[in-house]
């Protein structure tokens, strides 16, 4: 007999977990008429459904544990980018504000120069010793780098030692970050269910967007409660100290990680020499992967780390306006990344990558030119949201594509090296953009830099997916 419509509507509104609980209770109930028993396989069916739900919840927790360190890595980088002007005045006094800012942004970029070395050394460690051990090590190194930048006195107190120690802290952060992204991406790809690798891997970048939003919100609050003088003197250190306080919780979260089944099942664990040999044999794939990542890193650091500086120093908007836009960008990225990853699981990586590289080539410079023609909060938000759409949609497919094209025996090292080589270029985007504007007098020049990066992404995509087999190879991976 059909139940009343109110009951049916109520059942549909219940979360899936409640339906599973109801099914489990049914297992304990016997039918009303005597002598009958549940149909064969009934108990097994219900328990299988409940087991699947438990497995799904376990995967969600695992993803959260894996990306927690990625959050810290990006949080540190964002905080430095947001407060580049204040850091410049504290550690890099120069003959002009431009010179000080360029020194500060160059040190920001210097951290990316250590990424390739970290990718090779720590990537080989992870490929040999396991994903879990490597991710714990990178978290510890990142925490040490964060503490270094947070605690160093200014140039006025300890002289030349101050900028040297800041540089060392950034280099240590860059060394650990060189493999953090690769280690996280590979871990996610190896625990992903079939046909959902794109969606799973998108949360590597998704966790970064949470860091972008968190860091920007802290900046908004600090600018509201502290006067400009105090922000420049010591207020900029507060976000770094908050990062240090988060570290113990991240260690507790990540230490419960288990090794991936795919890695545990592997009999052969290549050593450093073997990994280096394999990467040399696959140098073409690594370079093409680097080309794909260049578009990601240039666009990401342009719309996140550089936005507060660009909004304040170039467009002459308030610091709070620029930070509010950055919050919106982080939230926007968080929407497009998993959506694009899921779409690439259905239609393939190549179509997504091609569409959004071409759109970026065609629209990046005109969009920035329109913004600088009449700067305003509304225009900055509109342009940044458009660039966020392009970045998030491209990167949602790019990360999983990069894990798939790398040979399994050097997957972490190969991914990390390609990513790190690209970030040695993309990480200097704030400095390059500032230099382009200063040398050309064209405030829209950063749009040309982004367009060039998109051309690299387009060429790399065409190279990696040049055969019909490669175009369809990863559609249901």
C-alpha positions in Angstrom: 0.0 0.0 0.0 1.3 3.4 -0.9 2.2 5.7 1.9 0.6 9.2 2.3 2.3 12.0 0.3 3.5 13.8 3.4 5.4 10.7 4.5 6.9 10.2 1.1 8.0 13.8 0.9 9.6 13.6 4.4 11.5 10.5 3.4 12.9 12.2 0.3 14.1 15.1 2.4 16.1 12.9 4.8 19.8 12.7 4.5 21.2 9.5 2.9 22.7 8.4 6.2 19.2 8.3 7.8 17.9 6.1 5.0 20.8 3.7 5.6 20.1 3.6 9.3 16.4 2.8 8.5 17.5 0.0 6.2 19.7 -1.4 9.0 16.8 -1.3 11.4 14.7 -3.3 8.9 17.3 -6.0 9.1 16.3 -6.6 12.7 12.5 -6.7 12.0 10.8 -9.9 11.0 7.7 -9.9 8.7 4.3 -9.8 10.3 3.2 -13.2 9.2 4.7 -16.2 11.0 7.0 -18.6 9.4 8.4 -16.2 6.8 11.9 -14.9 6.5 13.7 -12.1 4.7 14.4 -12.8 1.1 17.8 -14.4 0.3 20.6 -11.8 0.0 18.6 -9.2 1.8 21.0 -8.8 4.8 24.0 -8.8 2.4 22.4 -6.1 0.2 21.7 -3.7 3.1 25.1 -4.3 4.7 26.8 -3.7 1.4 25.0 -0.3 1.0 25.9 0.7 4.6 29.5 -0.4 3.9 29.6 1.8 0.8 28.4 4.8 2.7 31.0 4.2 5.4 33.7 3.9 2.8 32.6 7.2 1.2 32.7 9.0 4.5 36.2 7.5 5.1 37.3 8.8 1.7 36.1 12.3 2.6 38.0 12.2 5.9 41.1 11.0 4.1 40.9 13.8 1.5 40.6 16.3 4.4 43.7 14.9 6.1 45.7 14.8 2.9 45.0 18.4 1.8 45.5 19.9 5.3 49.2 20.5 4.7 48.5 21.9 1.3 46.4 24.5 3.0 49.3 25.6 5.2 51.7 25.8 2.3 49.4 28.0 0.3 48.4 30.0 3.4 52.0 31.0 4.0 52.6 32.0 0.4 49.4 34.1 0.3 50.2 35.9 3.6 53.6 36.9 2.2 52.0 38.1 -1.0 49.3 40.1 0.7 51.8 41.9 3.0 54.6 42.3 0.5 54.6 46.1 1.0 54.8 45.9 4.8 57.5 43.2 4.6 59.4 45.4 2.1 59.5 48.3 4.6 60.5 46.0 7.5 63.3 44.0 5.9 64.3 45.6 2.6 64.8 49.4 3.1 65.9 50.9 -0.2 66.2 54.1 -2.1 62.6 54.1 -3.2 59.3 52.3 -2.5 59.6 50.6 -5.9 63.1 49.2 -5.1 61.9 47.9 -1.7 58.8 46.3 -3.1 60.8 44.6 -5.9 63.2 43.2 -3.3 60.3 41.9 -1.3 58.6 40.4 -4.3 61.8 38.9 -5.5 62.3 37.1 -2.2 58.7 35.9 -2.5 59.7 34.4 -5.9 63.0 33.1 -4.6 61.1 30.5 -2.7 59.9 29.0 -5.9 63.5 28.5 -7.1 63.9 25.9 -4.5 60.9 23.9 -5.6 62.7 21.9 -8.4 65.3 20.8 -5.9 62.6 19.9 -3.3 60.7 18.1 -6.1 63.7 15.9 -6.9 64.9 15.1 -3.4 61.6 14.9 -1.5 59.8 13.4 -4.6 62.3 10.6 -4.7 61.9 10.1 -1.0 58.1 9.8 -1.3 58.3 7.4 -4.3 60.7 5.2 -2.4 59.5 5.4 1.2 55.8 6.1 0.8 53.2 8.9 0.4 52.4 9.2 4.1 56.0 9.6 5.4 56.8 12.1 2.8 53.7 14.3 3.5 54.5 14.4 7.2 58.1 15.5 6.4 56.9 18.3 4.1 54.5 19.6 6.7 57.3 19.8 9.3 59.6 21.7 6.9 56.9 24.2 6.0 56.1 24.8 9.6 59.8 25.7 10.3 59.8 28.1 7.4 56.7 29.8 8.6 58.1 30.2 12.1 61.3 31.7 10.7 59.5 34.5 8.8 57.1 35.2 11.7 59.8 35.6 14.3 62.7 37.5 12.6 63.3 41.1 13.9 63.4 43.9 11.3 66.3 45.4 9.5 66.5 48.3 12.0 67.2 45.8 14.8 69.6 43.2 13.3 70.7 44.8 10.1 71.5 42.7 7.0 70.9 39.5 8.9 67.1 40.2 8.8 66.6 39.9 5.0 69.1 37.0 4.8 67.0 35.0 7.4 63.8 35.9 5.6 65.3 34.6 2.4 66.3 31.4 4.1 62.8 30.9 5.5 61.3 31.4 2.1 63.8 29.0 0.5 62.9 26.3 3.1 59.2 26.8 2.4 59.9 26.5 -1.3 61.9 23.4 -0.8 59.1 21.6 1.1 56.4 23.0 -1.2 58.3 21.5 -4.2 56.8 18.1 -3.5 53.8 19.0 -1.3 51.5 19.6 -4.3 52.8 16.6 -6.2 52.6 14.3 -3.1 49.0 15.4 -2.4 47.9 15.1 -6.0 49.3 11.6 -6.4 47.8 10.5 -3.1 44.4 11.8 -4.2 44.6 10.1 -7.6 45.6 6.8 -6.1 42.6 6.7 -3.6 40.1 8.0 -6.1 37.2 5.8 -7.2 37.1 4.9 -10.9 35.7 7.7 -13.1 36.2 10.3 -10.4 40.0 11.1 -10.5 39.4 14.6 -11.8 37.0 15.4 -9.0 39.3 14.0 -6.3 42.4 15.7 -7.6 40.7 19.0 -7.9 40.6 19.2 -4.1 44.4 19.6 -4.1 43.8 23.1 -5.5 40.5 23.4 -3.6 42.3 23.4 -0.3 44.5 26.2 -1.6 41.4 28.3 -2.2 40.3 27.8 1.4 43.8 29.2 2.4 43.3 32.2 0.1 39.9 33.0 1.7 41.2 32.4 5.2 44.3 34.6 4.8 42.3 37.4 3.1 39.6 37.4 5.8 42.3 37.7 8.5 43.7 40.6 6.5 40.2 42.3 6.3 39.8 42.0 10.1 43.2 43.3 10.9 42.8 46.3 8.6 39.5 47.0 10.4 40.9 47.0 13.9 44.4 48.3 13.5 45.5 51.7 12.1 47.8 51.7 9.1 50.9 52.5 11.2 50.4 49.5 13.4 49.7 47.2 10.4 53.0 48.3 8.9 54.9 48.0 12.2 53.8 44.7 13.5 50.2 43.8 12.5 51.4 42.0 9.3 53.1 39.4 11.6 49.8 38.3 13.1 48.8 36.1 10.1 52.2 34.3 10.2 51.8 33.7 13.9 48.3 32.3 13.3 49.9 29.9 10.8 52.3 28.7 13.5 49.4 28.1 15.9 47.6 26.0 13.3 50.6 23.7 12.7 50.1 21.3 15.8 46.5 20.6 14.7 47.6 19.8 11.2 50.2 17.3 12.5 47.4 15.6 14.5 45.2 15.5 11.4 47.8 14.2 9.0 49.6 11.6 11.2 46.5 9.3 11.0 47.0 8.9 7.2 47.3 5.4 5.8 49.5 4.5 2.9 47.7 4.2 -0.4 46.8 0.7 -1.5 48.4 1.3 -4.9 51.8 2.2 -3.4 51.6 -0.6 -0.7 50.9 -3.2 -3.4 54.0 -2.2 -5.4 56.8 -4.7 -5.0 59.5 -2.5 -6.5 60.5 0.8 -4.8 62.9 2.7 -7.1 65.9 4.5 -5.5 67.2 8.0 -6.3 69.4 6.9 -9.2 66.7 4.9 -10.8 64.1 7.7 -10.4 66.5 10.2 -11.9 67.2 7.9 -14.9 63.5 7.4 -15.5 62.9 11.2 -15.4 65.6 11.8 -17.9 64.1 9.1 -20.2 60.7 10.9 -19.9 62.1 14.5 -20.1 59.6 15.4 -22.9 56.6 14.5 -20.7 58.1 16.6 -17.8 58.7 19.6 -20.0 55.2 19.4 -21.6 53.8 19.0 -18.1 55.7 22.1 -17.1 54.1 24.0 -20.0 50.6 23.0 -18.8 51.4 24.2 -15.2 52.8 27.6 -16.3 49.3 28.8 -17.1 48.0 27.6 -13.8 50.7 29.3 -11.7 50.7 32.6 -13.5 47.0 33.0 -13.4 46.7 31.8 -9.8 49.3 34.1 -8.3 48.0 37.0 -10.5 44.4 36.7 -9.1 45.4 35.9 -5.5 48.8 36.9 -4.2 49.2 39.9 -6.6 45.6 41.3 -6.3 46.1 43.2 -3.0 49.3 44.8 -4.3 47.8 45.5 -7.7 44.6 47.0 -6.3 46.4 49.2 -3.8 49.6 50.3 -5.6 48.4 50.4 -9.2 44.6 50.9 -9.2 44.8 53.1 -6.0 41.9 51.2 -4.3 41.8 50.7 -0.6 43.6 47.7 0.9 40.3 46.4 2.3 38.7 46.5 -1.2 41.5 44.5 -2.7 41.3 41.9 0.1 37.5 41.6 -0.2 38.0 40.9 -3.9 40.6 38.2 -3.0 38.1 36.6 -0.7 35.5 36.5 -3.5 38.2 35.0 -5.9 39.0 32.2 -3.4 35.3 31.3 -3.1 34.9 31.5 -6.9 37.9 29.2 -7.5 36.5 26.7 -5.0 33.3 26.4 -7.1 35.0 26.0 -10.5 37.8 23.6 -9.6 35.8 20.6 -8.5 33.1 21.3 -11.2 35.7 21.3 -14.0 37.4 18.2 -12.5 34.1 16.3 -12.5 33.3 17.5 -16.1 36.8 16.3 -17.3 35.9 12.9 -15.8 32.9 12.7 -18.2 34.2 14.3 -21.4 38.0 13.9 -21.1 40.8 16.3 -20.0 41.7 17.6 -23.5 38.5 19.4 -24.4 38.5 21.3 -21.1 42.1 22.2 -21.3 41.8 23.4 -24.9 38.7 25.5 -24.4 40.1 27.4 -21.4 43.6 28.0 -22.7 42.1 29.5 -25.9 39.6 31.7 -23.9 42.5 33.0 -21.7 44.6 33.9 -24.8 41.7 35.8 -26.3 40.4 37.6 -23.2 43.2 38.1 -20.6 44.7 41.4 -21.9 41.4 43.0 -23.1 39.9 42.3 -19.6 42.8 43.9 -17.7 42.8 46.8 -20.2 39.1 47.4 -19.5 39.9 47.4 -15.8 42.7 49.9 -15.8 40.8 52.3 -18.1 38.5 53.2 -15.3 39.6 51.5 -12.0 36.9 50.7 -9.5 36.0 48.0 -7.0 33.2 46.7 -9.2 35.5 46.4 -12.3 38.2 44.8 -10.3 35.8 42.2 -9.0 34.3 41.6 -12.4 37.6 41.0 -14.1 39.0 38.9 -11.3 35.9 36.7 -11.3 36.3 36.2 -15.0 40.0 35.2 -14.6 39.0 33.0 -11.7 36.5 31.2 -14.0 39.3 30.6 -16.5 41.8 29.5 -13.9 39.5 27.2 -12.0 38.1 25.5 -15.0 41.5 24.9 -16.5 43.2 23.8 -13.4 40.4 21.4 -12.4 41.3 19.3 -15.4 45.1 20.1 -15.5 46.1 18.6 -12.1 44.6 15.2 -12.8 46.0 15.2 -16.3 49.5 15.7 -15.0 49.2 12.8 -12.6 48.0 10.5 -15.4 50.7 11.3 -18.0 53.5 10.6 -15.5 55.0 7.0 -15.4 53.8 5.3 -12.2 57.3 4.6 -10.8 58.2 8.3 -10.8 54.7 9.8 -10.5 55.4 12.0 -7.5 58.9 13.1 -8.5 57.9 13.7 -12.2 54.7 15.6 -11.3 56.5 17.6 -8.6 59.4 18.5 -10.9 57.1 19.6 -13.8 55.0 21.6 -11.3 58.1 23.1 -9.6 59.8 24.1 -12.8 56.7 25.9 -13.8 56.3 27.7 -10.5 59.9 29.0 -10.7 58.4 31.1 -13.5 54.8 31.6 -12.3 55.9 32.4 -8.8 57.6 35.5 -10.0 54.3 36.8 -11.5 53.9 39.6 -8.8 57.4 40.8 -9.4 57.2 40.4 -13.2 53.9 42.2 -13.3 55.3 45.1 -11.2 58.4 45.3 -13.4 56.3 45.3 -16.7 54.1 48.1 -15.5 57.1 50.1 -14.3 59.2 49.6 -17.5 56.4 50.0 -20.0 54.1 52.5 -18.3 51.2 50.2 -19.3 49.1 49.2 -16.3 47.4 46.4 -18.3 50.8 44.7 -19.1 50.1 41.8 -16.6 47.4 40.7 -19.0 50.0 40.1 -21.7 52.0 38.0 -19.3 49.0 35.9 -18.6 48.2 35.5 -22.3 51.8 34.3 -22.9 51.4 31.7 -20.1 48.1 30.5 -21.7 49.9 30.0 -25.0 52.4 27.7 -23.2 49.4 25.8 -21.8 47.8 25.4 -25.2 51.0 24.1 -26.9 51.7 21.7 -24.0 48.1 20.3 -24.2 48.4 19.8 -28.0 51.7 18.0 -27.5 50.5 15.7 -24.7 47.2 14.8 -26.4 48.5 14.7 -30.0 47.2 11.2 -30.8 43.7 9.8 -30.7 44.7 7.2 -28.1 46.0 9.9 -25.7 42.9 11.9 -26.2 40.6 9.1 -24.9 43.1 7.4 -22.6 42.0 9.1 -19.4 38.3 9.8 -19.9 37.2 7.1 -17.4 40.4 6.8 -15.4 
